[in-house]
Structures are given as C-alpha cells and as structure tokens.
C-alpha cells in the first residue's frame, strides 16, 4: 500500500515529510561545474606511442575495460595482447 500524502516516508535513506517548501530552494546560475576527477590505475596519461606496460592475466577484464575507457576519454588507442601469464598493453595512437 502507498502511504497517504500527510505521512512522512523514507526515500533513499532520507526522511521526507511530503510537504517540501519550494520557496526554500534557491536556483543559482553562473556557477561552474567542477572537472570530473579521473584516476587511472594504469599509466595511460603518461604513455607515448609505442610505450607498453604489463599486468597479470587475472586482471584481463579490468585492463580491457580500462583500455576502452581511457581510450575514449584521452582520444588514444590502446591494444592488449596476452604473453604467457601476462597481458601487455601498448599505446598505438
């Protein structure tokens, strides 16, 4: 059942009473949004074309996903190849 409008309810971990004073919320403009904080587990930003690094083969899914995300964000191309028990990642472009 749904609670009636006059009862308070828990929404996303916060107590909400149903009667929010919209006058208390101020709209602001001209405030710059902060840059997203991106921290890579691998040295993508420091790599030049032809540079490479290795990770254990157990980290395959993680490094392939990171290659894709870093490539999109940095507009670069990263390629991974398996070498026995390691995965080597190269910056190609």
Secondary structure as UniProt FT lines:
FT   TURN            5..6
FT   STRAND          9..11
FT   TURN            12..13
FT   STRAND          14..16
FT   HELIX           22..24
FT   HELIX           44..46
FT   TURN            49..50
FT   STRAND          52..56
FT   HELIX           57..59
FT   HELIX           60..74
FT   STRAND          78..83
FT   TURN            84..85
FT   STRAND          86..91
//
